[in-house]
């Protein structure tokens, strides 16, 4: 009898501990701090408030003219800075968010940065890679002639769709990356993003080794590990029918940035500004040969850096050096 009492007491104690532990876990789980932590962990990564979508041009396009007109859409009435290798262009998106900007190209690769700011200073940006090669015009003409010789006139829906596909495939494209494999008639490259691209080699391919002076070399001079710019026409399988190869150096990292700020003091050699979105102070200095424009009704009038005034709303393109922004171009987009 005594053993049974002791056993009952022990069992009751264990049951009490289990119940107490359960109550404690429930209190912890439903405490305000844990509920908020749970919500924090479950919340998704915030998406950008708006974006830029280009209708013309597209990444990797090969252009044979020295300038290009970019068109696209973004948030309505945003301030859009288009920053090229040697030139910066400012445009204002219309009430529907449409914009169009023409920018000059430099020979070879052009890394273009597009940045849009809304009136509160929120921003979005994208990068675009274009290749300017006037010498590629002959390949485009040959490709068009080949397409025309195989075309048959048709008014059918299928025929029109096929025509659109042919037009898309006849647009010249550039693949850039490091050679990872070489076999007869083909090359394989790895892009900076880690994507594998396949290249078929045209019989009349030209290979140029770039440097202080460009030199035409043989296809056999292309080696694994070389960084190349391959130019040609994509087929339906995404393989590039390559007509021209440039053996080059990897592209430098793009460090150009855009800022949207309000001037509160001009010290002649620099200006002190406040960033529109954060109200943080930002010192801006002009780069050598910096260009300053007063923008009014889509017209840009060149002014001096010392002409910048208090409360001017400016859009600048340049690079950060420590805490100072060195501006290559400044546009006064609003003046009280």
C-alpha positions in Angstrom: 0.0 0.0 0.0 2.8 2.4 0.9 4.6 1.6 -2.4 1.4 2.4 -4.3 1.1 5.8 -2.5 4.7 6.7 -3.4 4.2 5.6 -7.0 1.0 7.8 -7.2 2.8 10.8 -5.8 5.7 10.4 -8.3 3.4 10.0 -11.2 1.5 13.1 -10.2 4.7 15.1 -10.0 5.7 14.0 -13.5 2.3 14.9 -14.9 2.5 18.3 -13.2 5.8 19.0 -14.7 4.5 18.0 -18.2 1.5 20.3 -17.8 3.7 23.2 -16.5 6.1 22.8 -19.5 3.2 22.8 -21.9 1.8 26.0 -20.4 5.3 27.7 -20.5 5.7 26.7 -24.2 2.3 28.1 -25.0 3.0 31.4 -23.3 6.3 31.8 -25.1 4.7 31.0 -28.5 1.9 33.5 -28.0 3.9 36.2 -26.4 3.8 39.6 -28.3 7.6 39.5 -29.0 7.4 36.1 -30.6 4.3 36.9 -32.6 6.1 40.0 -34.1 9.2 37.9 -34.7 7.2 35.3 -36.5 5.6 38.0 -38.6 8.9 39.5 -39.4 10.3 36.2 -40.6 7.3 35.5 -42.7 7.3 38.9 -44.4 8.6 38.7 -48.0 11.4 40.8 -49.4 10.0 44.2 -50.4 9.8 44.7 -54.2 11.0 47.9 -55.9 8.3 50.5 -56.1 8.6 50.7 -59.8 10.8 49.6 -62.7 12.1 50.4 -66.2 11.0 48.4 -69.1 12.7 49.0 -72.5 10.8 48.5 -75.8 13.9 49.5 -77.8 16.8 48.5 -77.7 17.6 45.1 -75.9 20.6 43.7 -74.2 23.4 42.5 -76.5 22.1 44.3 -79.6 24.7 45.1 -82.3 24.3 48.6 -83.8 26.0 50.0 -86.9 25.1 53.7 -86.3 26.9 55.9 -83.9 23.8 56.8 -81.8 20.8 54.9 -80.6 17.3 56.0 -79.5 16.1 54.1 -76.4 12.4 54.0 -75.7 10.5 52.4 -72.8 8.1 52.9 -69.9 8.5 53.5 -66.2 6.5 55.3 -63.5 4.7 58.3 -64.7 6.4 61.7 -64.6 9.7 60.3 -63.4 13.1 61.9 -64.0 15.2 59.5 -66.2 18.9 59.7 -66.5 20.6 57.7 -69.3 24.3 57.4 -68.8 26.5 56.2 -71.6 30.2 55.7 -71.9 30.9 59.3 -72.8 27.6 61.1 -72.5 24.6 61.6 -70.2 21.1 62.4 -71.3 18.1 63.5 -69.2 14.5 63.0 -70.2 11.2 63.2 -68.3 8.7 60.4 -68.6 5.2 61.5 -69.6 1.9 61.0 -67.7 1.8 57.4 -69.0 5.4 56.7 -68.1 6.7 56.6 -71.6 10.1 58.0 -72.4 12.5 58.2 -75.3 16.2 59.2 -75.2 18.9 59.4 -77.9 22.5 58.8 -76.8 25.8 58.6 -78.7 27.8 55.4 -78.7 31.5 54.8 -78.5 33.2 52.2 -80.7 32.9 48.6 -79.3 31.0 47.8 -76.1 28.8 50.3 -74.5 27.6 49.8 -70.9 24.6 52.1 -70.4 23.0 52.8 -67.1 19.4 54.0 -66.9 18.1 55.4 -63.6 14.6 56.8 -62.9 13.6 58.9 -59.9 10.1 59.8 -58.8 9.3 63.2 -57.2 9.9 61.7 -53.7 13.4 60.4 -54.6 12.6 56.7 -54.9 14.7 55.2 -57.7 15.1 52.2 -59.9 17.8 51.4 -62.4 18.9 49.0 -65.1 21.9 48.3 -67.2 22.1 47.7 -70.9 24.9 46.4 -73.0 25.1 47.5 -76.6 27.9 46.9 -79.2 28.6 49.5 -81.8 30.3 48.1 -84.9 30.0 49.9 -88.2 31.9 47.1 -89.9 29.1 44.6 -89.0 26.8 46.3 -91.6 28.0 44.0 -94.4 27.1 40.9 -92.4 23.6 42.3 -91.8 23.1 43.0 -95.5 24.3 39.5 -96.4 21.9 38.0 -93.8 19.0 40.0 -95.1 19.7 39.0 -98.7 19.8 35.4 -97.6 16.5 35.8 -95.8 14.8 37.4 -98.8 16.0 34.7 -101.2 14.2 32.0 -99.1 11.1 34.0 -98.3 7.8 33.2 -100.0 4.9 35.7 -100.0 2.0 34.7 -97.9 -1.0 36.3 -96.2 -1.7 33.5 -93.8 -1.4 34.0 -90.0 1.2 31.3 -89.8 3.2 33.1 -92.6 3.1 36.4 -90.7 4.2 34.7 -87.5 7.1 33.0 -89.3 8.1 36.4 -90.8 8.2 38.0 -87.3 10.3 35.1 -86.1 12.7 35.5 -89.0 13.0 39.3 -88.3 13.8 38.6 -84.7 16.4 36.0 -85.6 18.0 38.3 -88.2 18.7 41.0 -85.6 22.4 40.9 -84.8 23.4 39.9 -81.3 26.6 39.9 -79.3 27.6 37.2 -76.7 30.3 38.1 -74.3 32.2 35.8 -72.0 35.3 33.6 -71.3 36.0 30.7 -73.6 35.5 27.4 -71.7 35.5 24.8 -74.6 36.7 24.6 -78.2 35.7 22.0 -80.7 35.5 21.8 -84.5 33.1 24.4 -85.7 31.9 25.5 -82.2 32.9 27.5 -79.2 31.5 27.6 -75.7 31.7 30.6 -73.4 30.7 31.5 -69.9 29.2 34.9 -69.3 29.9 37.2 -66.3 26.5 36.0 -64.9 27.7 32.3 -65.1 25.5 31.4 -68.1 26.8 29.0 -70.7 26.5 30.2 -74.3 27.0 28.1 -77.5 28.6 29.6 -80.6 28.7 28.1 -84.1 31.5 29.4 -86.3 30.8 30.7 -89.8 33.1 29.7 -92.6 33.9 33.3 -93.4 34.5 34.4 -89.7 36.9 37.2 -89.0 38.8 37.2 -85.7 40.3 40.4 -84.3 42.7 40.7 -81.4 42.1 44.1 -79.8 44.8 46.3 -78.2 46.6 49.5 -78.9 46.2 48.5 -82.5 43.7 45.9 -83.6 45.1 42.9 -85.4 43.4 40.3 -87.5 44.3 36.8 -86.4 43.3 33.2 -87.1 40.5 31.3 -85.4 43.1 28.9 -84.0 44.5 31.8 -82.0 41.4 31.8 -79.8 42.3 29.9 -76.6 40.4 28.6 -73.6 40.4 31.4 -71.0 40.3 34.2 -73.6 37.5 36.8 -73.1 35.7 37.3 -76.4 33.0 39.4 -77.9 31.2 37.2 -80.4 28.9 38.9 -83.0 26.4 37.1 -85.2 22.8 36.0 -85.5 20.9 33.7 -83.0 19.2 30.7 -84.4 16.0 29.2 -83.0 17.9 27.1 -80.5 19.7 30.2 -79.0 23.0 29.3 -80.6 24.9 32.2 -82.1 25.9 31.9 -85.8 29.1 33.8 -85.2 30.5 36.0 -88.0 33.0 38.1 -86.1 35.0 37.6 -82.9 36.9 40.2 -80.9 39.6 38.8 -78.4 39.4 41.5 -75.8 39.9 42.2 -72.1 36.9 41.6 -69.7 34.6 44.6 -69.4 35.4 46.9 -66.5 32.9 47.2 -63.6 30.4 50.1 -64.2 30.8 52.6 -61.4 28.6 55.4 -62.8 25.7 56.4 -60.6 22.9 59.0 -60.6 21.8 61.2 -57.8 18.7 63.3 -57.2 19.2 66.2 -54.8 18.4 69.8 -53.9 21.1 72.4 -53.6 21.3 74.3 -50.4 24.8 76.0 -50.8 27.2 76.7 -53.6 30.8 77.0 -52.6 31.9 77.8 -56.1 34.2 74.7 -56.2 31.6 72.4 -54.8 28.0 72.4 -53.9 26.3 71.1 -50.7 23.0 69.3 -51.4 20.3 67.2 -49.7 19.3 63.9 -51.2 15.6 64.1 -52.1 14.6 60.7 -50.6 16.6 60.8 -47.4 17.4 64.4 -46.7 21.0 63.3 -46.1 23.7 65.9 -46.9 25.7 65.2 -50.0 28.8 67.1 -51.3 29.1 67.3 -55.1 32.1 68.4 -57.0 32.4 68.8 -60.8 34.6 66.4 -62.7 37.1 67.8 -65.2 35.1 69.2 -68.2 31.8 68.6 -66.4 28.7 69.7 -68.2 26.0 71.7 -66.4 22.6 72.2 -68.0 19.4 74.1 -67.1 16.5 72.0 -68.4 13.3 73.8 -69.3 10.5 72.4 -71.6 12.7 69.7 -73.0 15.4 72.2 -73.9 18.9 72.1 -72.2 20.8 75.3 -71.9 24.4 75.1 -70.9 25.3 77.0 -67.7 28.3 77.2 -65.4 28.8 75.2 -62.2 28.9 78.5 -60.3 25.4 79.3 -61.7 23.8 76.5 -59.6 21.5 78.2 -57.0 20.0 77.4 -53.7 16.9 75.2 -53.9 17.8 74.0 -57.5 16.6 70.4 -58.0 19.3 68.6 -59.8 19.9 65.3 -61.4 23.6 64.3 -61.6 25.6 61.5 -63.2 29.0 60.6 -62.0 30.9 58.5 -59.5 31.3 58.4 -55.7 34.8 58.9 -54.2 34.5 58.2 -50.5 31.7 60.5 -49.3 32.0 62.9 -52.3 30.1 62.6 -55.5 32.1 63.7 -58.6 29.6 64.7 -61.2 30.3 64.3 -64.9 27.0 65.9 -65.9 24.4 67.9 -63.9 20.9 68.8 -65.0 18.9 71.4 -63.2 15.4 69.8 -63.6 13.5 72.4 -61.5 14.3 75.9 -60.3 12.0 77.9 -57.9 
